[in-house]
Amino acid sequence: MKTTHDEASDPAGLSRRALEDEIASTRADLGETVDALASRLDVKGRARESVTTATHRTAERMRARPWVPAAAAGVVAAVAVLVLWRRHR
């Protein structure tokens, strides 16, 4: 009985094809791990993403409550007037 290379088993009982499939799967997993580590080490990219997220979140909040920036500007103006008024006394 003659066996082909793919049918031949190694001592662990795995065929050559099964070993090749396992190696391919391990390489894919390793590639994903490397990509995840690279994205964590990309400080500039992560900072840019955080700024973009914060900008979008702030813009949504401003659209939801347009009176907030006006109220904040009013408070700043009132404080400025009080500071100037106290300096001139």
PDB file of N, CA, C and O in Angstrom:
ATOM      1  N   MET A   1       0.858  -1.173   0.000  1.00  0.00           N
ATOM      2  CA  MET A   1       0.000   0.000   0.000  1.00  0.00           C
ATOM      3  C   MET A   1       0.894   1.221   0.000  1.00  0.00           C
ATOM      4  O   MET A   1       1.751   1.385   0.869  1.00  0.00           O
ATOM      5  N   LYS A   2       0.684   2.075  -0.985  1.00  0.00           N
ATOM      6  CA  LYS A   2       1.491   3.274  -1.164  1.00  0.00           C
ATOM      7  C   LYS A   2       0.703   4.484  -0.664  1.00  0.00           C
ATOM      8  O   LYS A   2      -0.482   4.619  -0.968  1.00  0.00           O
ATOM      9  N   THR A   3       1.364   5.376   0.112  1.00  0.00           N
ATOM     10  CA  THR A   3       0.691   6.579   0.610  1.00  0.00           C
ATOM     11  C   THR A   3       1.300   7.799  -0.052  1.00  0.00           C
ATOM     12  O   THR A   3       2.483   7.820  -0.392  1.00  0.00           O
ATOM     13  N   THR A   4       0.459   8.824  -0.230  1.00  0.00           N
ATOM     14  CA  THR A   4       0.954  10.078  -0.790  1.00  0.00           C
ATOM     15  C   THR A   4       1.525  10.926   0.326  1.00  0.00           C
ATOM     16  O   THR A   4       1.384  10.602   1.505  1.00  0.00           O
ATOM     17  N   HIS A   5       2.173  12.015  -0.056  1.00  0.00           N
ATOM     18  CA  HIS A   5       2.760  12.920   0.939  1.00  0.00           C
ATOM     19  C   HIS A   5       1.695  13.504   1.859  1.00  0.00           C
ATOM     20  O   HIS A   5       1.914  13.629   3.064  1.00  0.00           O
ATOM     21  N   ASP A   6       0.516  13.869   1.284  1.00  0.00           N
ATOM     22  CA  ASP A   6      -0.548  14.459   2.088  1.00  0.00           C
ATOM     23  C   ASP A   6      -1.143  13.460   3.067  1.00  0.00           C
ATOM     24  O   ASP A   6      -1.617  13.843   4.137  1.00  0.00           O
ATOM     25  N   GLU A   7      -1.121  12.185   2.708  1.00  0.00           N
ATOM     26  CA  GLU A   7      -1.712  11.186   3.573  1.00  0.00           C
ATOM     27  C   GLU A   7      -0.744  10.705   4.644  1.00  0.00           C
ATOM     28  O   GLU A   7      -1.161  10.128   5.647  1.00  0.00           O
ATOM     29  N   ALA A   8       0.544  10.940   4.435  1.00  0.00           N
ATOM     30  CA  ALA A   8       1.528  10.479   5.405  1.00  0.00           C
ATOM     31  C   ALA A   8       1.349  11.236   6.711  1.00  0.00           C
ATOM     32  O   ALA A   8       1.085  12.438   6.710  1.00  0.00           O
ATOM     33  N   SER A   9       1.489  10.551   7.789  1.00  0.00           N
ATOM     34  CA  SER A   9       1.293  11.171   9.103  1.00  0.00           C
ATOM     35  C   SER A   9       2.626  11.409   9.781  1.00  0.00           C
ATOM     36  O   SER A   9       3.590  10.670   9.583  1.00  0.00           O
ATOM     37  N   ASP A  10       2.657  12.450  10.578  1.00  0.00           N
ATOM     38  CA  ASP A  10       3.837  12.679  11.399  1.00  0.00           C
ATOM     39  C   ASP A  10       3.634  11.924  12.713  1.00  0.00           C
ATOM     40  O   ASP A  10       2.564  11.355  12.925  1.00  0.00           O
ATOM     41  N   PRO A  11       4.618  11.905  13.587  1.00  0.00           N
ATOM     42  CA  PRO A  11       4.478  11.160  14.848  1.00  0.00           C
ATOM     43  C   PRO A  11       3.300  11.620  15.700  1.00  0.00           C
ATOM     44  O   PRO A  11       2.755  10.823  16.464  1.00  0.00           O
ATOM     45  N   ALA A  12       2.893  12.884  15.590  1.00  0.00           N
ATOM     46  CA  ALA A  12       1.782  13.374  16.410  1.00  0.00           C
ATOM     47  C   ALA A  12       0.436  12.968  15.833  1.00  0.00           C
ATOM     48  O   ALA A  12      -0.598  13.184  16.464  1.00  0.00           O
ATOM     49  N   GLY A  13       0.437  12.382  14.639  1.00  0.00           N
ATOM     50  CA  GLY A  13      -0.805  11.926  14.045  1.00  0.00           C
ATOM     51  C   GLY A  13      -1.451  12.942  13.121  1.00  0.00           C
ATOM     52  O   GLY A  13      -2.595  12.743  12.712  1.00  0.00           O
ATOM     53  N   LEU A  14      -0.766  14.019  12.777  1.00  0.00           N
ATOM     54  CA  LEU A  14      -1.321  15.030  11.896  1.00  0.00           C
ATOM     55  C   LEU A  14      -0.792  14.833  10.481  1.00  0.00           C
ATOM     56  O   LEU A  14       0.384  14.524  10.287  1.00  0.00           O
ATOM     57  N   SER A  15      -1.649  15.009   9.515  1.00  0.00           N
ATOM     58  CA  SER A  15      -1.217  14.902   8.128  1.00  0.00           C
ATOM     59  C   SER A  15      -0.488  16.176   7.724  1.00  0.00           C
ATOM     60  O   SER A  15      -0.561  17.193   8.413  1.00  0.00           O
ATOM     61  N   ARG A  16       0.195  16.108   6.629  1.00  0.00           N
ATOM     62  CA  ARG A  16       0.916  17.285   6.140  1.00  0.00           C
ATOM     63  C   ARG A  16      -0.051  18.433   5.876  1.00  0.00           C
ATOM     64  O   ARG A  16       0.250  19.585   6.189  1.00  0.00           O
ATOM     65  N   ARG A  17      -1.199  18.124   5.309  1.00  0.00           N
ATOM     66  CA  ARG A  17      -2.198  19.155   5.007  1.00  0.00           C
ATOM     67  C   ARG A  17      -2.701  19.812   6.303  1.00  0.00           C
ATOM     68  O   ARG A  17      -2.881  21.028   6.360  1.00  0.00           O
ATOM     69  N   ALA A  18      -2.922  19.002   7.328  1.00  0.00           N
ATOM     70  CA  ALA A  18      -3.387  19.545   8.607  1.00  0.00           C
ATOM     71  C   ALA A  18      -2.320  20.452   9.215  1.00  0.00           C
ATOM     72  O   ALA A  18      -2.640  21.495   9.784  1.00  0.00           O
ATOM     73  N   LEU A  19      -1.072  20.062   9.098  1.00  0.00           N
ATOM     74  CA  LEU A  19       0.016  20.902   9.603  1.00  0.00           C
ATOM     75  C   LEU A  19       0.089  22.224   8.845  1.00  0.00           C
ATOM     76  O   LEU A  19       0.266  23.283   9.448  1.00  0.00           O
ATOM     77  N   GLU A  20      -0.048  22.159   7.520  1.00  0.00           N
ATOM     78  CA  GLU A  20      -0.019  23.378   6.715  1.00  0.00           C
ATOM     79  C   GLU A  20      -1.176  24.299   7.074  1.00  0.00           C
ATOM     80  O   GLU A  20      -1.011  25.517   7.140  1.00  0.00           O
ATOM     81  N   ASP A  21      -2.360  23.708   7.307  1.00  0.00           N
ATOM     82  CA  ASP A  21      -3.522  24.512   7.710  1.00  0.00           C
ATOM     83  C   ASP A  21      -3.295  25.157   9.075  1.00  0.00           C
ATOM     84  O   ASP A  21      -3.656  26.313   9.291  1.00  0.00           O
ATOM     85  N   GLU A  22      -2.699  24.404   9.987  1.00  0.00           N
ATOM     86  CA  GLU A  22      -2.419  24.946  11.320  1.00  0.00           C
ATOM     87  C   GLU A  22      -1.395  26.076  11.245  1.00  0.00           C
ATOM     88  O   GLU A  22      -1.526  27.082  11.943  1.00  0.00           O
ATOM     89  N   ILE A  23      -0.387  25.914  10.410  1.00  0.00           N
ATOM     90  CA  ILE A  23       0.627  26.960  10.230  1.00  0.00           C
ATOM     91  C   ILE A  23      -0.011  28.213   9.644  1.00  0.00           C
ATOM     92  O   ILE A  23       0.276  29.325  10.088  1.00  0.00           O
ATOM     93  N   ALA A  24      -0.881  28.034   8.643  1.00  0.00           N
ATOM     94  CA  ALA A  24      -1.563  29.188   8.038  1.00  0.00           C
ATOM     95  C   ALA A  24      -2.429  29.904   9.056  1.00  0.00           C
ATOM     96  O   ALA A  24      -2.467  31.134   9.085  1.00  0.00           O
ATOM     97  N   SER A  25      -3.126  29.145   9.895  1.00  0.00           N
ATOM     98  CA  SER A  25      -3.974  29.744  10.930  1.00  0.00           C
ATOM     99  C   SER A  25      -3.127  30.502  11.955  1.00  0.00           C
ATOM    100  O   SER A  25      -3.488  31.596  12.389  1.00  0.00           O
ATOM    101  N   THR A  26      -2.002  29.904  12.331  1.00  0.00           N
ATOM    102  CA  THR A  26      -1.113  30.555  13.296  1.00  0.00           C
ATOM    103  C   THR A  26      -0.544  31.849  12.716  1.00  0.00           C
ATOM    104  O   THR A  26      -0.442  32.854  13.420  1.00  0.00           O
ATOM    105  N   ARG A  27      -0.176  31.826  11.444  1.00  0.00           N
ATOM    106  CA  ARG A  27       0.329  33.044  10.794  1.00  0.00           C
ATOM    107  C   ARG A  27      -0.731  34.137  10.768  1.00  0.00           C
ATOM    108  O   ARG A  27      -0.433  35.306  11.010  1.00  0.00           O
ATOM    109  N   ALA A  28      -1.966  33.753  10.474  1.00  0.00           N
ATOM    110  CA  ALA A  28      -3.055  34.743  10.451  1.00  0.00           C
ATOM    111  C   ALA A  28      -3.254  35.349  11.842  1.00  0.00           C
ATOM    112  O   ALA A  28      -3.410  36.561  11.985  1.00  0.00           O
ATOM    113  N   ASP A  29      -3.247  34.484  12.870  1.00  0.00           N
ATOM    114  CA  ASP A  29      -3.397  34.976  14.245  1.00  0.00           C
ATOM    115  C   ASP A  29      -2.247  35.901  14.620  1.00  0.00           C
ATOM    116  O   ASP A  29      -2.461  36.936  15.251  1.00  0.00           O
ATOM    117  N   LEU A  30      -1.047  35.536  14.239  1.00  0.00           N
ATOM    118  CA  LEU A  30       0.122  36.361  14.526  1.00  0.00           C
ATOM    119  C   LEU A  30       0.020  37.711  13.819  1.00  0.00           C
ATOM    120  O   LEU A  30       0.365  38.746  14.390  1.00  0.00           O
ATOM    121  N   GLY A  31      -0.452  37.694  12.584  1.00  0.00           N
ATOM    122  CA  GLY A  31      -0.633  38.947  11.846  1.00  0.00           C
ATOM    123  C   GLY A  31      -1.624  39.869  12.538  1.00  0.00           C
ATOM    124  O   GLY A  31      -1.397  41.076  12.622  1.00  0.00           O
ATOM    125  N   GLU A  32      -2.726  39.306  13.034  1.00  0.00           N
ATOM    126  CA  GLU A  32      -3.716  40.118  13.752  1.00  0.00           C
ATOM    127  C   GLU A  32      -3.122  40.691  15.034  1.00  0.00           C
ATOM    128  O   GLU A  32      -3.378  41.843  15.384  1.00  0.00           O
ATOM    129  N   THR A  33      -2.328  39.881  15.730  1.00  0.00           N
ATOM    130  CA  THR A  33      -1.693  40.342  16.967  1.00  0.00           C
ATOM    131  C   THR A  33      -0.716  41.478  16.689  1.00  0.00           C
ATOM    132  O   THR A  33      -0.683  42.467  17.422  1.00  0.00           O
ATOM    133  N   VAL A  34       0.071  41.341  15.642  1.00  0.00           N
ATOM    134  CA  VAL A  34       1.026  42.392  15.274  1.00  0.00           C
ATOM    135  C   VAL A  34       0.286  43.668  14.906  1.00  0.00           C
ATOM    136  O   VAL A  34       0.699  44.759  15.301  1.00  0.00           O
ATOM    137  N   ASP A  35      -0.810  43.546  14.150  1.00  0.00           N
ATOM    138  CA  ASP A  35      -1.590  44.729  13.781  1.00  0.00           C
ATOM    139  C   ASP A  35      -2.162  45.418  15.021  1.00  0.00           C
ATOM    140  O   ASP A  35      -2.155  46.646  15.108  1.00  0.00           O
ATOM    141  N   ALA A  36      -2.657  44.631  15.978  1.00  0.00           N
ATOM    142  CA  ALA A  36      -3.216  45.206  17.204  1.00  0.00           C
ATOM    143  C   ALA A  36      -2.134  45.932  18.003  1.00  0.00           C
ATOM    144  O   ALA A  36      -2.361  47.025  18.522  1.00  0.00           O
ATOM    145  N   LEU A  37      -0.959  45.316  18.094  1.00  0.00           N
ATOM    146  CA  LEU A  37       0.137  45.964  18.820  1.00  0.00           C
ATOM    147  C   LEU A  37       0.592  47.234  18.106  1.00  0.00           C
ATOM    148  O   LEU A  37       0.877  48.242  18.753  1.00  0.00           O
ATOM    149  N   ALA A  38       0.660  47.189  16.786  1.00  0.00           N
ATOM    150  CA  ALA A  38       1.078  48.369  16.025  1.00  0.00           C
ATOM    151  C   ALA A  38       0.092  49.518  16.216  1.00  0.00           C
ATOM    152  O   ALA A  38       0.503  50.672  16.336  1.00  0.00           O
ATOM    153  N   SER A  39      -1.199  49.213  16.247  1.00  0.00           N
ATOM    154  CA  SER A  39      -2.183  50.285  16.441  1.00  0.00           C
ATOM    155  C   SER A  39      -2.090  50.867  17.847  1.00  0.00           C
ATOM    156  O   SER A  39      -2.331  52.059  18.039  1.00  0.00           O
ATOM    157  N   ARG A  40      -1.746  50.046  18.823  1.00  0.00           N
ATOM    158  CA  ARG A  40      -1.574  50.565  20.186  1.00  0.00           C
ATOM    159  C   ARG A  40      -0.341  51.437  20.303  1.00  0.00           C
ATOM    160  O   ARG A  40      -0.313  52.361  21.115  1.00  0.00           O
ATOM    161  N   LEU A  41       0.668  51.163  19.513  1.00  0.00           N
ATOM    162  CA  LEU A  41       1.901  51.938  19.570  1.00  0.00           C
ATOM    163  C   LEU A  41       1.834  53.206  18.725  1.00  0.00           C
ATOM    164  O   LEU A  41       2.724  54.052  18.812  1.00  0.00           O
ATOM    165  N   ASP A  42       0.797  53.347  17.917  1.00  0.00           N
ATOM    166  CA  ASP A  42       0.644  54.528  17.066  1.00  0.00           C
ATOM    167  C   ASP A  42       0.008  55.650  17.893  1.00  0.00           C
ATOM    168  O   ASP A  42      -1.194  55.900  17.804  1.00  0.00           O
ATOM    169  N   VAL A  43       0.832  56.312  18.690  1.00  0.00           N
ATOM    170  CA  VAL A  43       0.339  57.336  19.615  1.00  0.00           C
ATOM    171  C   VAL A  43      -0.273  58.503  18.845  1.00  0.00           C
ATOM    172  O   VAL A  43      -1.335  59.001  19.217  1.00  0.00           O
ATOM    173  N   LYS A  44       0.381  58.938  17.785  1.00  0.00           N
ATOM    174  CA  LYS A  44      -0.122  60.060  17.006  1.00  0.00           C
ATOM    175  C   LYS A  44      -1.495  59.747  16.411  1.00  0.00           C
ATOM    176  O   LYS A  44      -2.401  60.580  16.453  1.00  0.00           O
ATOM    177  N   GLY A  45      -1.638  58.562  15.868  1.00  0.00           N
ATOM    178  CA  GLY A  45      -2.919  58.157  15.291  1.00  0.00           C
ATOM    179  C   GLY A  45      -4.010  58.043  16.333  1.00  0.00           C
ATOM    180  O   GLY A  45      -5.144  58.461  16.097  1.00  0.00           O
ATOM    181  N   ARG A  46      -3.673  57.473  17.497  1.00  0.00           N
ATOM    182  CA  ARG A  46      -4.657  57.352  18.567  1.00  0.00           C
ATOM    183  C   ARG A  46      -5.060  58.718  19.099  1.00  0.00           C
ATOM    184  O   ARG A  46      -6.230  58.935  19.413  1.00  0.00           O
ATOM    185  N   ALA A  47      -4.105  59.650  19.207  1.00  0.00           N
ATOM    186  CA  ALA A  47      -4.419  61.002  19.671  1.00  0.00           C
ATOM    187  C   ALA A  47      -5.337  61.699  18.673  1.00  0.00           C
ATOM    188  O   ALA A  47      -6.297  62.366  19.058  1.00  0.00           O
ATOM    189  N   ARG A  48      -5.031  61.538  17.395  1.00  0.00           N
ATOM    190  CA  ARG A  48      -5.858  62.146  16.346  1.00  0.00           C
ATOM    191  C   ARG A  48      -7.283  61.588  16.411  1.00  0.00           C
ATOM    192  O   ARG A  48      -8.255  62.330  16.273  1.00  0.00           O
ATOM    193  N   GLU A  49      -7.396  60.274  16.622  1.00  0.00           N
ATOM    194  CA  GLU A  49      -8.710  59.646  16.727  1.00  0.00           C
ATOM    195  C   GLU A  49      -9.468  60.162  17.946  1.00  0.00           C
ATOM    196  O   GLU A  49     -10.675  60.388  17.870  1.00  0.00           O
ATOM    197  N   SER A  50      -8.776  60.352  19.067  1.00  0.00           N
ATOM    198  CA  SER A  50      -9.415  60.870  20.275  1.00  0.00           C
ATOM    199  C   SER A  50      -9.919  62.297  20.067  1.00  0.00           C
ATOM    200  O   SER A  50     -11.013  62.646  20.511  1.00  0.00           O
ATOM    201  N   VAL A  51      -9.120  63.113  19.393  1.00  0.00           N
ATOM    202  CA  VAL A  51      -9.532  64.498  19.122  1.00  0.00           C
ATOM    203  C   VAL A  51     -10.751  64.509  18.214  1.00  0.00           C
ATOM    204  O   VAL A  51     -11.693  65.269  18.441  1.00  0.00           O
ATOM    205  N   THR A  52     -10.736  63.676  17.197  1.00  0.00           N
ATOM    206  CA  THR A  52     -11.871  63.616  16.277  1.00  0.00           C
ATOM    207  C   THR A  52     -13.134  63.178  17.002  1.00  0.00           C
ATOM    208  O   THR A  52     -14.205  63.747  16.792  1.00  0.00           O
ATOM    209  N   THR A  53     -13.010  62.172  17.849  1.00  0.00           N
ATOM    210  CA  THR A  53     -14.162  61.688  18.618  1.00  0.00           C
ATOM    211  C   THR A  53     -14.691  62.778  19.547  1.00  0.00           C
ATOM    212  O   THR A  53     -15.900  62.995  19.625  1.00  0.00           O
ATOM    213  N   ALA A  54     -13.800  63.456  20.243  1.00  0.00           N
ATOM    214  CA  ALA A  54     -14.218  64.519  21.162  1.00  0.00           C
ATOM    215  C   ALA A  54     -14.871  65.672  20.410  1.00  0.00           C
ATOM    216  O   ALA A  54     -15.844  66.254  20.889  1.00  0.00           O
ATOM    217  N   THR A  55     -14.342  66.004  19.237  1.00  0.00           N
ATOM    218  CA  THR A  55     -14.914  67.082  18.428  1.00  0.00           C
ATOM    219  C   THR A  55     -16.331  66.736  17.991  1.00  0.00           C
ATOM    220  O   THR A  55     -17.240  67.561  18.076  1.00  0.00           O
ATOM    221  N   HIS A  56     -16.506  65.505  17.523  1.00  0.00           N
ATOM    222  CA  HIS A  56     -17.853  65.086  17.091  1.00  0.00           C
ATOM    223  C   HIS A  56     -18.826  65.053  18.266  1.00  0.00           C
ATOM    224  O   HIS A  56     -19.981  65.461  18.141  1.00  0.00           O
ATOM    225  N   ARG A  57     -18.348  64.566  19.402  1.00  0.00           N
ATOM    226  CA  ARG A  57     -19.208  64.495  20.587  1.00  0.00           C
ATOM    227  C   ARG A  57     -19.619  65.901  21.030  1.00  0.00           C
ATOM    228  O   ARG A  57     -20.778  66.129  21.375  1.00  0.00           O
ATOM    229  N   THR A  58     -18.673  66.840  21.021  1.00  0.00           N
ATOM    230  CA  THR A  58     -18.970  68.212  21.421  1.00  0.00           C
ATOM    231  C   THR A  58     -19.940  68.860  20.447  1.00  0.00           C
ATOM    232  O   THR A  58     -20.868  69.554  20.862  1.00  0.00           O
ATOM    233  N   ALA A  59     -19.730  68.637  19.155  1.00  0.00           N
ATOM    234  CA  ALA A  59     -20.631  69.205  18.148  1.00  0.00           C
ATOM    235  C   ALA A  59     -22.048  68.673  18.328  1.00  0.00           C
ATOM    236  O   ALA A  59     -23.011  69.429  18.196  1.00  0.00           O
ATOM    237  N   GLU A  60     -22.190  67.383  18.628  1.00  0.00           N
ATOM    238  CA  GLU A  60     -23.522  66.818  18.856  1.00  0.00           C
ATOM    239  C   GLU A  60     -24.174  67.432  20.090  1.00  0.00           C
ATOM    240  O   GLU A  60     -25.371  67.719  20.087  1.00  0.00           O
ATOM    241  N   ARG A  61     -23.394  67.631  21.135  1.00  0.00           N
ATOM    242  CA  ARG A  61     -23.947  68.240  22.350  1.00  0.00           C
ATOM    243  C   ARG A  61     -24.366  69.679  22.097  1.00  0.00           C
ATOM    244  O   ARG A  61     -25.379  70.138  22.625  1.00  0.00           O
ATOM    245  N   MET A  62     -23.589  70.391  21.291  1.00  0.00           N
ATOM    246  CA  MET A  62     -23.927  71.783  20.981  1.00  0.00           C
ATOM    247  C   MET A  62     -25.228  71.852  20.177  1.00  0.00           C
ATOM    248  O   MET A  62     -26.054  72.738  20.394  1.00  0.00           O
ATOM    249  N   ARG A  63     -25.399  70.906  19.245  1.00  0.00           N
ATOM    250  CA  ARG A  63     -26.643  70.892  18.464  1.00  0.00           C
ATOM    251  C   ARG A  63     -27.836  70.529  19.344  1.00  0.00           C
ATOM    252  O   ARG A  63     -28.941  71.028  19.135  1.00  0.00           O
ATOM    253  N   ALA A  64     -27.610  69.663  20.325  1.00  0.00           N
ATOM    254  CA  ALA A  64     -28.699  69.242  21.203  1.00  0.00           C
ATOM    255  C   ALA A  64     -29.098  70.350  22.177  1.00  0.00           C
ATOM    256  O   ALA A  64     -30.266  70.462  22.546  1.00  0.00           O
ATOM    257  N   ARG A  65     -28.121  71.173  22.595  1.00  0.00           N
ATOM    258  CA  ARG A  65     -28.391  72.251  23.553  1.00  0.00           C
ATOM    259  C   ARG A  65     -27.708  73.536  23.080  1.00  0.00           C
ATOM    260  O   ARG A  65     -26.636  73.881  23.577  1.00  0.00           O
ATOM    261  N   PRO A  66     -28.302  74.233  22.143  1.00  0.00           N
ATOM    262  CA  PRO A  66     -27.653  75.426  21.602  1.00  0.00           C
ATOM    263  C   PRO A  66     -27.539  76.566  22.616  1.00  0.00           C
ATOM    264  O   PRO A  66     -26.758  77.491  22.395  1.00  0.00           O
ATOM    265  N   TRP A  67     -28.274  76.533  23.693  1.00  0.00           N
ATOM    266  CA  TRP A  67     -28.222  77.601  24.683  1.00  0.00           C
ATOM    267  C   TRP A  67     -26.972  77.517  25.555  1.00  0.00           C
ATOM    268  O   TRP A  67     -26.599  78.514  26.174  1.00  0.00           O
ATOM    269  N   VAL A  68     -26.315  76.364  25.622  1.00  0.00           N
ATOM    270  CA  VAL A  68     -25.148  76.197  26.498  1.00  0.00           C
ATOM    271  C   VAL A  68     -23.997  77.130  26.098  1.00  0.00           C
ATOM    272  O   VAL A  68     -23.463  77.820  26.967  1.00  0.00           O
ATOM    273  N   PRO A  69     -23.591  77.181  24.818  1.00  0.00           N
ATOM    274  CA  PRO A  69     -22.496  78.106  24.474  1.00  0.00           C
ATOM    275  C   PRO A  69     -22.864  79.568  24.736  1.00  0.00           C
ATOM    276  O   PRO A  69     -22.017  80.364  25.140  1.00  0.00           O
ATOM    277  N   ALA A  70     -24.131  79.913  24.505  1.00  0.00           N
ATOM    278  CA  ALA A  70     -24.564  81.282  24.760  1.00  0.00           C
ATOM    279  C   ALA A  70     -24.500  81.592  26.259  1.00  0.00           C
ATOM    280  O   ALA A  70     -24.083  82.679  26.659  1.00  0.00           O
ATOM    281  N   ALA A  71     -24.912  80.638  27.069  1.00  0.00           N
ATOM    282  CA  ALA A  71     -24.850  80.839  28.522  1.00  0.00           C
ATOM    283  C   ALA A  71     -23.401  80.947  28.991  1.00  0.00           C
ATOM    284  O   ALA A  71     -23.079  81.779  29.839  1.00  0.00           O
ATOM    285  N   ALA A  72     -22.540  80.114  28.446  1.00  0.00           N
ATOM    286  CA  ALA A  72     -21.128  80.182  28.820  1.00  0.00           C
ATOM    287  C   ALA A  72     -20.519  81.515  28.415  1.00  0.00           C
ATOM    288  O   ALA A  72     -19.749  82.099  29.177  1.00  0.00           O
ATOM    289  N   ALA A  73     -20.852  82.001  27.236  1.00  0.00           N
ATOM    290  CA  ALA A  73     -20.348  83.299  26.788  1.00  0.00           C
ATOM    291  C   ALA A  73     -20.872  84.407  27.692  1.00  0.00           C
ATOM    292  O   ALA A  73     -20.151  85.358  27.992  1.00  0.00           O
ATOM    293  N   GLY A  74     -22.107  84.289  28.121  1.00  0.00           N
ATOM    294  CA  GLY A  74     -22.677  85.279  29.038  1.00  0.00           C
ATOM    295  C   GLY A  74     -21.960  85.289  30.381  1.00  0.00           C
ATOM    296  O   GLY A  74     -21.696  86.357  30.933  1.00  0.00           O
ATOM    297  N   VAL A  75     -21.649  84.138  30.899  1.00  0.00           N
ATOM    298  CA  VAL A  75     -20.929  84.051  32.167  1.00  0.00           C
ATOM    299  C   VAL A  75     -19.537  84.656  32.026  1.00  0.00           C
ATOM    300  O   VAL A  75     -19.094  85.404  32.897  1.00  0.00           O
ATOM    301  N   VAL A  76     -18.853  84.340  30.943  1.00  0.00           N
ATOM    302  CA  VAL A  76     -17.515  84.898  30.708  1.00  0.00           C
ATOM    303  C   VAL A  76     -17.593  86.420  30.602  1.00  0.00           C
ATOM    304  O   VAL A  76     -16.758  87.126  31.168  1.00  0.00           O
ATOM    305  N   ALA A  77     -18.582  86.923  29.888  1.00  0.00           N
ATOM    306  CA  ALA A  77     -18.737  88.370  29.744  1.00  0.00           C
ATOM    307  C   ALA A  77     -19.021  89.016  31.102  1.00  0.00           C
ATOM    308  O   ALA A  77     -18.466  90.070  31.412  1.00  0.00           O
ATOM    309  N   ALA A  78     -19.880  88.391  31.915  1.00  0.00           N
ATOM    310  CA  ALA A  78     -20.204  88.943  33.220  1.00  0.00           C
ATOM    311  C   ALA A  78     -18.969  88.975  34.128  1.00  0.00           C
ATOM    312  O   ALA A  78     -18.758  89.952  34.846  1.00  0.00           O
ATOM    313  N   VAL A  79     -18.174  87.943  34.102  1.00  0.00           N
ATOM    314  CA  VAL A  79     -16.954  87.908  34.906  1.00  0.00           C
ATOM    315  C   VAL A  79     -15.991  88.985  34.437  1.00  0.00           C
ATOM    316  O   VAL A  79     -15.366  89.659  35.257  1.00  0.00           O
ATOM    317  N   ALA A  80     -15.864  89.153  33.125  1.00  0.00           N
ATOM    318  CA  ALA A  80     -14.964  90.178  32.585  1.00  0.00           C
ATOM    319  C   ALA A  80     -15.424  91.563  33.015  1.00  0.00           C
ATOM    320  O   ALA A  80     -14.598  92.394  33.393  1.00  0.00           O
ATOM    321  N   VAL A  81     -16.707  91.824  32.967  1.00  0.00           N
ATOM    322  CA  VAL A  81     -17.247  93.121  33.384  1.00  0.00           C
ATOM    323  C   VAL A  81     -16.967  93.347  34.862  1.00  0.00           C
ATOM    324  O   VAL A  81     -16.552  94.442  35.244  1.00  0.00           O
ATOM    325  N   LEU A  82     -17.183  92.340  35.706  1.00  0.00           N
ATOM    326  CA  LEU A  82     -16.922  92.486  37.131  1.00  0.00           C
ATOM    327  C   LEU A  82     -15.442  92.757  37.414  1.00  0.00           C
ATOM    328  O   LEU A  82     -15.114  93.591  38.258  1.00  0.00           O
ATOM    329  N   VAL A  83     -14.555  92.056  36.714  1.00  0.00           N
ATOM    330  CA  VAL A  83     -13.119  92.268  36.915  1.00  0.00           C
ATOM    331  C   VAL A  83     -12.739  93.683  36.510  1.00  0.00           C
ATOM    332  O   VAL A  83     -12.013  94.362  37.237  1.00  0.00           O
ATOM    333  N   LEU A  84     -13.216  94.128  35.374  1.00  0.00           N
ATOM    334  CA  LEU A  84     -12.895  95.491  34.908  1.00  0.00           C
ATOM    335  C   LEU A  84     -13.502  96.531  35.841  1.00  0.00           C
ATOM    336  O   LEU A  84     -12.851  97.535  36.131  1.00  0.00           O
ATOM    337  N   TRP A  85     -14.699  96.331  36.311  1.00  0.00           N
ATOM    338  CA  TRP A  85     -15.364  97.265  37.201  1.00  0.00           C
ATOM    339  C   TRP A  85     -14.603  97.387  38.509  1.00  0.00           C
ATOM    340  O   TRP A  85     -14.457  98.491  39.034  1.00  0.00           O
ATOM    341  N   ARG A  86     -14.102  96.246  39.061  1.00  0.00           N
ATOM    342  CA  ARG A  86     -13.359  96.277  40.327  1.00  0.00           C
ATOM    343  C   ARG A  86     -12.003  96.958  40.163  1.00  0.00           C
ATOM    344  O   ARG A  86     -11.528  97.611  41.093  1.00  0.00           O
ATOM    345  N   ARG A  87     -11.376  96.818  39.002  1.00  0.00           N
ATOM    346  CA  ARG A  87     -10.078  97.455  38.766  1.00  0.00           C
ATOM    347  C   ARG A  87     -10.213  98.978  38.675  1.00  0.00           C
ATOM    348  O   ARG A  87      -9.290  99.702  39.047  1.00  0.00           O
ATOM    349  N   HIS A  88     -11.321  99.451  38.198  1.00  0.00           N
ATOM    350  CA  HIS A  88     -11.515 100.892  38.027  1.00  0.00           C
ATOM    351  C   HIS A  88     -12.010 101.554  39.303  1.00  0.00           C
ATOM    352  O   HIS A  88     -12.093 102.781  39.331  1.00  0.00           O
ATOM    353  N   ARG A  89     -12.327 100.858  40.311  1.00  0.00           N
ATOM    354  CA  ARG A  89     -12.807 101.442  41.576  1.00  0.00           C
ATOM    355  C   ARG A  89     -11.699 102.006  42.369  1.00  0.00           C
ATOM    356  O   ARG A  89     -11.924 102.534  43.457  1.00  0.00           O
TER     357      ARG A  89
END
